[in-house]
Amino acid sequence: MTEQEAAPAVECRGIHKRFDTICANDGVDLTVARGTVHGIVGENGAGKSTLMGLLYGHFIPDDGEIRIHGQPVRFRSPKDAIAAGVGMVHQHFVLVETFTVLENLLLGSEEGPLLRRAARRVREDLARFTADIDLALDPDAVAGTLPVGLRQRLEILKALRSGADILILDEPTAVLTPQESERLFAVLHRLAGEGRTVLLVTHKLKEILAATDRVSVMRAGRVVATLDTATADAEGLAELMIGRHLPPQEGYHAAAPGSPVLEVEELTAPGLHGVSFSVGTGEIVGIAGVAGNGQSELLAAIAGVIPIGGSLRIAGCEAAPLGIDGRRTLGLAHIPEDRLGMALLAEFAAEENVILGDQRKPPFARGWLAAPGAITGEARRLMEEFDVRPAAPKMATGILSGGNQQKLVCAREMGRRPLCLIVGQPTRGVDIAASDFIHRRLLALKEAGTAILLVSADLDEIRAIADRILVMEGGRIAGALGPAASERELGLLMGGGLPR
């Protein structure tokens, strides 16, 4: 074995990185052995994303050293990282959806204007990856038509074709069914078996325990522990992540729902085909399904973002003819799936985002003039109540971590005490402590009588807090299950494998 083969795949020695006054990485030491699947966990703001960004060349360390296979490196761009054999699969796929699989894999390796030879090599590589790692894909399939699991497979193939023998995956199962997640983990272990190294960044401790060989826990910009996964457990990892014991979630009994608050009958819209259901007072109805099966369109249709056909009633009033403001007046609140795309303006101050939708109403406005004192006071109250850190109303929203941005949206929408709340992916990309906090607030709203429609790709989340689970497939309700349904039953129904 050569010295390079014996060296760790990745070493970080005393890595420091600051962004203005924020210390994102504070002397990080990390060692990742070659040929392993190594998990990275930590709360939002713990420094995981910054560290992965340093390893992939998005950022440059202020101090410290990164070594790849024993050799010091200083990446100034992702191009440098790729040249050194580091690849990254982002949570949000970076594909040209109108291109075929082959065309996406050709990008960046065209070898001149005549593509025939390069295309032949792509097909040869696909055949090899299919045989060696079970990464089969049809080279002539259009990327945008592929199921989400196969689109992720295409992202992995892109990284492998670029020569990556160190692969970073950021929240890779956020949009996968349990069966797709299992297949992904099998692929990761085959990659490790070939001598490649995988860094798996996820908030799901169950996946860390199932899929990794070792796990490093980050807190406050440092690696506070690295453990053999075989000796770890979820409770211990959670305590290492947050630095304290997380109390168990109080048990609650699913009560029979009260009178219907949200009633959807034969709802049609782009991507929706005759959807019917209701949500009653004090009830949480969960919507599960593989991404792209109409869940996003359902939220948009109910919220008033897209035109609809059929009937939509809120608190007994026909809401289909009304716009967003009219539906809010009836008591509807909406926590969108995409917090920065649909719920927040990153360049606005936190206090401005807290009153979005109410900025022209008392007490936040007097006529055409804003009331700064009332705005700041309400923002501070809600930020403290919903544990948004720091509780600084004047701070630009974009500076907050993802988890705190999400809590800011929750503060605004839940703080209105709505009759009906529709919420999409409330804990996506959110750490375990923030997830627990959001779940408790949802349950408190339920107990207060709010009707809640919860769309989530996290089946554990839906099973934990929903009273009923509806599964969407192909823009329709494919079936209904109780919260005691197994992951296998839900996964099969999501994939069209169980009777409707």
C-alpha positions as semicolon CSV with decimal commas, in nm:
position;residue;x (nm);y (nm);z (nm)
1;M;0,000;0,000;0,000
2;T;0,138;0,341;-0,097
3;E;0,160;0,630;0,146
4;Q;-0,123;0,806;-0,039
5;E;-0,350;0,498;-0,016
6;A;-0,278;0,466;0,357
7;A;-0,360;0,833;0,427
8;P;-0,714;0,937;0,528
9;A;-0,933;1,044;0,238
10;V;-1,009;1,376;0,410
11;E;-0,835;1,559;0,691
12;C;-0,933;1,897;0,832
13;R;-0,685;2,048;1,075
14;G;-0,786;2,353;1,278
15;I;-1,024;2,492;1,013
16;H;-1,154;2,842;1,083
17;K;-1,408;3,031;0,874
18;R;-1,589;3,354;0,960
19;F;-1,860;3,548;0,779
20;D;-1,847;3,902;0,919
21;T;-1,920;3,860;1,291
22;I;-2,036;3,497;1,262
23;C;-1,783;3,222;1,332
24;A;-1,910;2,930;1,122
25;N;-1,612;2,696;1,172
26;D;-1,408;2,735;1,489
27;G;-1,102;2,511;1,474
28;V;-1,262;2,207;1,307
29;D;-1,063;1,883;1,323
30;L;-1,202;1,598;1,114
31;T;-1,057;1,273;0,980
32;V;-1,244;1,058;0,729
33;A;-1,102;0,717;0,641
34;R;-1,083;0,603;0,280
35;G;-1,351;0,356;0,168
36;T;-1,608;0,447;0,435
37;V;-1,948;0,612;0,459
38;H;-1,896;0,891;0,713
39;G;-2,194;1,080;0,860
40;I;-2,193;1,448;0,955
41;V;-2,471;1,565;1,189
42;G;-2,540;1,881;1,385
43;E;-2,797;2,150;1,452
44;N;-2,868;2,428;1,202
45;G;-2,584;2,675;1,238
46;A;-2,344;2,408;1,370
47;G;-2,111;2,462;1,072
48;K;-2,183;2,151;0,861
49;S;-2,272;2,332;0,539
50;T;-1,978;2,569;0,571
51;L;-1,738;2,279;0,622
52;M;-1,877;2,093;0,320
53;G;-1,853;2,418;0,122
54;L;-1,485;2,442;0,214
55;L;-1,427;2,082;0,105
56;Y;-1,596;2,152;-0,229
57;G;-1,431;2,486;-0,298
58;H;-1,732;2,713;-0,243
59;F;-1,540;2,890;0,035
60;I;-1,173;2,934;0,127
61;P;-1,063;2,872;0,490
62;D;-0,944;3,171;0,692
63;D;-0,703;2,944;0,874
64;G;-0,618;2,576;0,904
65;E;-0,539;2,304;0,653
66;I;-0,737;2,061;0,439
67;R;-0,568;1,743;0,315
68;I;-0,705;1,513;0,048
69;H;-0,542;1,168;0,046
70;G;-0,257;1,310;0,255
71;Q;-0,185;1,606;0,027
72;P;-0,248;1,966;0,141
73;V;-0,499;2,146;-0,084
74;R;-0,634;2,497;-0,112
75;F;-0,946;2,496;-0,326
76;R;-1,049;2,831;-0,474
77;S;-1,351;2,698;-0,664
78;P;-1,551;2,377;-0,714
79;K;-1,345;2,326;-1,029
80;D;-1,035;2,282;-0,810
81;A;-1,220;2,034;-0,585
82;I;-1,346;1,831;-0,882
83;A;-0,992;1,817;-1,021
84;A;-0,879;1,673;-0,685
85;G;-1,151;1,405;-0,694
86;V;-1,415;1,565;-0,472
87;G;-1,777;1,561;-0,594
88;M;-2,094;1,691;-0,437
89;V;-2,461;1,599;-0,478
90;H;-2,669;1,894;-0,360
91;Q;-3,006;1,868;-0,190
92;H;-3,159;2,066;-0,477
93;F;-3,064;1,894;-0,800
94;V;-2,859;2,084;-1,061
95;L;-2,987;1,929;-1,384
96;V;-3,098;2,059;-1,723
97;E;-3,442;1,902;-1,711
98;T;-3,506;1,933;-2,085
99;F;-3,183;1,744;-2,163
100;T;-3,153;1,367;-2,176
101;V;-2,951;1,169;-1,925
102;L;-2,671;1,142;-2,180
103;E;-2,675;1,516;-2,253
104;N;-2,660;1,602;-1,881
105;L;-2,362;1,369;-1,839
106;L;-2,191;1,521;-2,144
107;L;-2,197;1,873;-2,001
108;G;-1,841;1,979;-1,926
109;S;-1,683;1,683;-2,108
110;E;-1,787;1,743;-2,468
111;E;-1,432;1,701;-2,610
112;G;-1,493;1,953;-2,887
113;P;-1,774;2,022;-3,134
114;L;-1,806;1,661;-3,254
115;L;-1,988;1,479;-2,976
116;R;-2,002;1,127;-3,114
117;R;-1,690;0,998;-2,941
118;A;-1,777;1,165;-2,608
119;A;-2,132;1,029;-2,626
120;R;-1,998;0,679;-2,684
121;R;-1,784;0,711;-2,373
122;V;-2,086;0,820;-2,170
123;R;-2,275;0,509;-2,277
124;E;-1,975;0,292;-2,191
125;D;-1,949;0,454;-1,847
126;L;-2,321;0,402;-1,785
127;A;-2,286;0,034;-1,869
128;R;-1,988;0,005;-1,633
129;F;-2,162;0,185;-1,345
130;T;-2,470;-0,033;-1,397
131;A;-2,262;-0,349;-1,373
132;D;-2,038;-0,239;-1,084
133;I;-2,261;-0,025;-0,864
134;D;-2,619;-0,087;-0,984
135;L;-2,660;0,271;-1,109
136;A;-2,871;0,189;-1,413
137;L;-3,022;0,476;-1,615
138;D;-3,161;0,502;-1,966
139;P;-2,921;0,740;-2,145
140;D;-3,198;0,861;-2,377
141;A;-3,453;0,943;-2,104
142;V;-3,532;1,312;-2,055
143;A;-3,411;1,420;-1,709
144;G;-3,727;1,613;-1,623
145;T;-3,945;1,305;-1,677
146;L;-3,747;1,083;-1,440
147;P;-3,878;0,997;-1,093
148;V;-3,699;1,190;-0,822
149;G;-3,494;0,888;-0,712
150;L;-3,354;0,846;-1,064
151;R;-3,278;1,219;-1,091
152;Q;-3,069;1,186;-0,779
153;R;-2,900;0,883;-0,934
154;L;-2,814;1,103;-1,233
155;E;-2,654;1,358;-1,000
156;I;-2,440;1,083;-0,846
157;L;-2,339;0,963;-1,193
158;K;-2,239;1,318;-1,288
159;A;-2,007;1,333;-0,988
160;L;-1,859;0,989;-1,057
161;R;-1,797;1,069;-1,423
162;S;-1,608;1,380;-1,317
163;G;-1,363;1,147;-1,140
164;A;-1,490;1,184;-0,784
165;D;-1,360;0,932;-0,536
166;I;-1,482;1,148;-0,245
167;L;-1,856;1,211;-0,268
168;I;-2,044;1,462;-0,049
169;L;-2,424;1,415;-0,025
170;D;-2,631;1,691;0,135
171;E;-2,966;1,572;0,279
172;P;-2,996;1,312;0,000
173;T;-3,320;1,145;0,118
174;A;-3,532;1,457;0,168
175;V;-3,750;1,371;-0,132
176;L;-3,719;0,991;-0,145
177;T;-3,954;0,712;-0,042
178;P;-3,823;0,467;0,220
179;Q;-3,761;0,210;-0,053
180;E;-3,564;0,464;-0,262
181;S;-3,363;0,559;0,046
182;E;-3,272;0,195;0,105
183;R;-3,157;0,162;-0,257
184;L;-2,950;0,478;-0,221
185;F;-2,778;0,347;0,092
186;A;-2,699;0,021;-0,087
187;V;-2,533;0,222;-0,365
188;L;-2,331;0,423;-0,113
189;H;-2,199;0,105;0,047
190;R;-2,105;-0,033;-0,295
191;L;-1,914;0,288;-0,364
192;A;-1,732;0,251;-0,031
193;G;-1,660;-0,111;-0,114
194;E;-1,485;0,008;-0,430
195;G;-1,258;0,229;-0,219
196;R;-1,451;0,554;-0,265
197;T;-1,537;0,772;0,033
198;V;-1,882;0,913;0,109
199;L;-1,964;1,206;0,336
200;L;-2,334;1,191;0,426
201;V;-2,484;1,510;0,570
202;T;-2,833;1,457;0,711
203;H;-3,060;1,555;0,999
204;K;-3,215;1,207;1,013
205;L;-3,041;1,017;1,289
206;K;-3,214;0,694;1,192
207;E;-3,044;0,716;0,853
208;I;-2,706;0,790;1,007
209;L;-2,738;0,476;1,219
210;A;-2,850;0,267;0,921
211;A;-2,615;0,392;0,652
212;T;-2,279;0,503;0,795
213;D;-1,962;0,345;0,931
214;R;-1,862;0,644;1,144
215;V;-2,034;0,966;1,242
216;S;-1,900;1,307;1,343
217;V;-2,116;1,545;1,546
218;M;-2,077;1,921;1,503
219;R;-2,187;2,184;1,753
220;A;-2,114;2,557;1,759
221;G;-1,867;2,535;1,472
222;R;-1,662;2,245;1,607
223;V;-1,653;1,867;1,580
224;V;-1,739;1,761;1,935
225;A;-1,731;1,383;1,882
226;T;-1,655;1,117;1,623
227;L;-1,795;0,770;1,690
228;D;-1,814;0,430;1,532
229;T;-2,178;0,411;1,427
230;A;-2,209;0,061;1,568
231;T;-2,152;0,205;1,919
232;A;-2,386;0,506;1,876
233;D;-2,758;0,553;1,936
234;A;-3,005;0,822;1,836
235;E;-3,056;0,962;2,186
236;G;-2,683;0,997;2,248
237;L;-2,625;1,164;1,910
238;A;-2,910;1,406;1,976
239;E;-2,764;1,506;2,311
240;L;-2,421;1,559;2,152
241;M;-2,580;1,774;1,881
242;I;-2,768;2,011;2,109
243;G;-2,552;1,988;2,421
244;R;-2,842;1,893;2,647
245;H;-3,105;1,626;2,698
246;L;-3,407;1,667;2,472
247;P;-3,723;1,590;2,672
248;P;-3,954;1,332;2,517
249;Q;-4,249;1,466;2,322
250;E;-4,563;1,449;2,529
251;G;-4,795;1,175;2,422
252;Y;-5,132;1,275;2,288
253;H;-5,442;1,087;2,188
254;A;-5,588;1,137;1,845
255;A;-5,936;1,269;1,908
256;A;-6,224;1,251;1,667
257;P;-6,221;1,566;1,453
258;G;-6,482;1,832;1,503
259;S;-6,687;1,996;1,231
260;P;-6,512;2,037;0,894
261;V;-6,307;2,354;0,855
262;L;-6,130;2,283;0,526
263;E;-6,345;2,105;0,266
264;V;-6,205;2,016;-0,077
265;E;-6,436;1,857;-0,336
266;E;-6,333;1,749;-0,686
267;L;-6,052;2,005;-0,680
268;T;-5,877;2,046;-1,013
269;A;-5,575;2,253;-1,109
270;P;-5,257;2,198;-1,310
271;G;-5,122;1,870;-1,163
272;L;-5,442;1,793;-0,966
273;H;-5,725;1,565;-1,076
274;G;-6,047;1,557;-0,875
275;V;-5,904;1,574;-0,522
276;S;-6,154;1,546;-0,237
277;F;-6,106;1,540;0,143
278;S;-6,180;1,743;0,454
279;V;-5,995;1,851;0,769
280;G;-6,190;1,905;1,089
281;T;-6,150;2,120;1,395
282;G;-5,859;1,999;1,609
283;E;-5,733;1,754;1,347
284;I;-5,401;1,709;1,166
285;V;-5,431;1,542;0,828
286;G;-5,099;1,441;0,677
287;I;-5,033;1,425;0,302
288;A;-4,758;1,184;0,200
289;G;-4,622;1,107;-0,144
290;V;-4,315;1,106;-0,363
291;A;-4,224;1,461;-0,466
292;G;-4,392;1,564;-0,789
293;N;-4,723;1,386;-0,735
294;G;-4,934;1,694;-0,672
295;Q;-4,857;1,784;-0,311
296;S;-4,703;2,121;-0,397
297;E;-4,988;2,201;-0,636
298;L;-5,241;2,111;-0,365
299;L;-5,092;2,362;-0,122
300;A;-5,074;2,628;-0,392
301;A;-5,436;2,563;-0,495
302;I;-5,570;2,590;-0,139
303;A;-5,360;2,899;-0,064
304;G;-5,487;3,080;-0,373
305;V;-5,157;3,088;-0,561
306;I;-5,295;2,907;-0,869
307;P;-5,646;2,902;-1,023
308;I;-5,866;2,605;-0,938
309;G;-6,180;2,424;-1,038
310;G;-6,415;2,239;-0,808
311;S;-6,517;2,344;-0,459
312;L;-6,304;2,480;-0,175
313;R;-6,473;2,577;0,151
314;I;-6,305;2,736;0,453
315;A;-6,514;2,754;0,772
316;G;-6,827;2,688;0,564
317;C;-6,761;2,969;0,312
318;E;-6,692;2,904;-0,056
319;A;-6,335;3,022;-0,107
320;A;-6,263;2,918;-0,467
321;P;-6,349;3,263;-0,611
322;L;-6,136;3,441;-0,350
323;G;-5,770;3,534;-0,378
324;I;-5,494;3,494;-0,119
325;D;-5,610;3,786;0,097
326;G;-5,974;3,673;0,088
327;R;-5,882;3,324;0,205
328;R;-5,670;3,468;0,485
329;T;-5,970;3,674;0,594
330;L;-6,163;3,348;0,630
331;G;-5,895;3,221;0,871
332;L;-5,645;3,040;0,645
333;A;-5,271;3,053;0,715
334;H;-4,999;2,904;0,495
335;I;-4,644;2,788;0,572
336;P;-4,500;2,719;0,222
337;E;-4,257;2,442;0,132
338;D;-3,999;2,690;0,002
339;R;-3,934;2,940;0,279
340;L;-3,700;3,167;0,082
341;G;-3,884;3,133;-0,248
342;M;-4,238;3,189;-0,119
343;A;-4,245;3,292;0,248
344;L;-3,957;3,529;0,319
345;L;-3,760;3,810;0,158
346;A;-3,400;3,740;0,257
347;E;-3,288;4,102;0,218
348;F;-3,568;4,232;0,443
349;A;-3,526;4,270;0,817
350;A;-3,678;3,997;1,033
351;E;-3,943;4,238;1,162
352;E;-4,054;4,320;0,808
353;N;-4,100;3,952;0,730
354;V;-4,295;3,898;1,052
355;I;-4,571;4,137;0,940
356;L;-4,583;4,044;0,570
357;G;-4,948;4,037;0,467
358;D;-5,049;4,262;0,758
359;Q;-4,819;4,556;0,686
360;R;-5,106;4,789;0,587
361;K;-5,328;4,693;0,883
362;P;-5,340;4,833;1,237
363;P;-5,146;4,833;1,459
364;F;-4,860;4,814;1,207
365;A;-4,983;5,106;0,999
366;R;-5,161;5,434;1,065
367;G;-5,322;5,520;0,738
368;W;-5,043;5,511;0,480
369;L;-4,771;5,544;0,742
370;A;-4,592;5,251;0,910
371;A;-4,586;5,226;1,290
372;P;-4,224;5,127;1,362
373;G;-4,267;5,080;1,734
374;A;-4,560;4,840;1,694
375;I;-4,375;4,645;1,423
376;T;-4,057;4,604;1,627
377;G;-4,248;4,517;1,943
378;E;-4,459;4,248;1,774
379;A;-4,154;4,104;1,598
380;R;-3,957;4,083;1,921
381;R;-4,250;3,919;2,101
382;L;-4,298;3,653;1,833
383;M;-3,926;3,589;1,788
384;E;-3,889;3,526;2,160
385;E;-4,206;3,313;2,176
386;F;-4,091;3,097;1,882
387;D;-3,726;3,085;1,992
388;V;-3,585;3,256;1,682
389;R;-3,215;3,309;1,747
390;P;-3,098;3,578;1,771
391;A;-3,423;3,757;1,861
392;A;-3,304;4,066;1,671
393;P;-3,592;4,226;1,477
394;K;-3,361;4,454;1,276
395;M;-3,134;4,171;1,154
396;A;-3,146;4,084;0,784
397;T;-3,344;3,761;0,745
398;G;-3,087;3,612;0,510
399;I;-2,829;3,604;0,790
400;L;-3,042;3,369;1,001
401;S;-2,979;2,994;0,976
402;G;-3,232;2,787;0,783
403;G;-3,390;2,656;1,101
404;N;-3,437;3,005;1,242
405;Q;-3,579;3,130;0,913
406;Q;-3,832;2,848;0,932
407;K;-3,924;2,937;1,289
408;L;-3,972;3,298;1,175
409;V;-4,226;3,182;0,915
410;C;-4,397;2,966;1,178
411;A;-4,410;3,261;1,415
412;R;-4,588;3,476;1,158
413;E;-4,840;3,214;1,040
414;M;-4,908;3,032;1,368
415;G;-4,906;3,361;1,558
416;R;-5,224;3,460;1,373
417;R;-5,410;3,177;1,552
418;P;-5,570;3,060;1,226
419;L;-5,883;2,849;1,192
420;C;-5,700;2,643;0,930
421;L;-5,326;2,604;0,871
422;I;-5,178;2,445;0,561
423;V;-4,811;2,367;0,598
424;G;-4,554;2,219;0,360
425;Q;-4,235;2,044;0,471
426;P;-4,225;2,226;0,809
427;T;-3,898;2,067;0,923
428;R;-3,711;2,017;0,592
429;G;-3,346;2,105;0,648
430;V;-3,419;2,180;1,016
431;D;-3,223;2,031;1,304
432;I;-3,361;1,798;1,569
433;A;-3,422;2,065;1,835
434;A;-3,598;2,302;1,594
435;S;-3,801;2,010;1,454
436;D;-3,914;1,917;1,804
437;F;-4,011;2,279;1,873
438;I;-4,214;2,308;1,550
439;H;-4,392;1,978;1,619
440;R;-4,489;2,096;1,966
441;R;-4,630;2,420;1,825
442;L;-4,833;2,230;1,564
443;L;-4,975;2,002;1,833
444;A;-5,056;2,302;2,051
445;L;-5,248;2,461;1,762
446;K;-5,434;2,134;1,707
447;E;-5,530;2,119;2,075
448;A;-5,656;2,478;2,046
449;G;-5,887;2,369;1,764
450;T;-5,701;2,462;1,447
451;A;-5,752;2,235;1,147
452;I;-5,408;2,150;1,004
453;L;-5,315;2,007;0,664
454;L;-4,955;1,883;0,678
455;V;-4,761;1,799;0,360
456;S;-4,431;1,629;0,438
457;A;-4,178;1,401;0,271
458;D;-4,069;1,286;0,618
459;L;-4,281;0,981;0,694
460;D;-4,163;0,970;1,056
461;E;-4,294;1,324;1,098
462;I;-4,634;1,245;0,950
463;R;-4,670;0,923;1,150
464;A;-4,573;1,105;1,471
465;I;-4,826;1,389;1,465
466;A;-5,098;1,323;1,204
467;D;-5,439;1,182;1,294
468;R;-5,498;1,060;0,939
469;I;-5,261;1,009;0,645
470;L;-5,364;1,060;0,282
471;V;-5,123;0,947;0,011
472;M;-5,101;1,135;-0,320
473;E;-4,990;0,969;-0,641
474;G;-5,031;1,109;-0,991
475;G;-5,218;1,418;-0,872
476;R;-5,488;1,213;-0,698
477;I;-5,555;1,076;-0,351
478;A;-5,428;0,719;-0,385
479;G;-5,549;0,602;-0,045
480;A;-5,584;0,674;0,326
481;L;-5,403;0,512;0,618
482;G;-5,388;0,560;0,993
483;P;-5,081;0,692;1,179
484;A;-4,995;0,335;1,281
485;A;-4,926;0,245;0,915
486;S;-4,579;0,107;0,856
487;E;-4,318;0,280;0,642
488;R;-4,343;-0,013;0,403
489;E;-4,719;0,031;0,360
490;L;-4,682;0,404;0,305
491;G;-4,390;0,358;0,068
492;L;-4,576;0,102;-0,142
493;L;-4,886;0,321;-0,165
494;M;-4,670;0,620;-0,256
495;G;-4,516;0,422;-0,538
496;G;-4,846;0,280;-0,666
497;G;-4,773;-0,067;-0,527
498;L;-5,081;-0,111;-0,306
499;P;-5,448;-0,121;-0,403
500;R;-5,615;0,220;-0,387
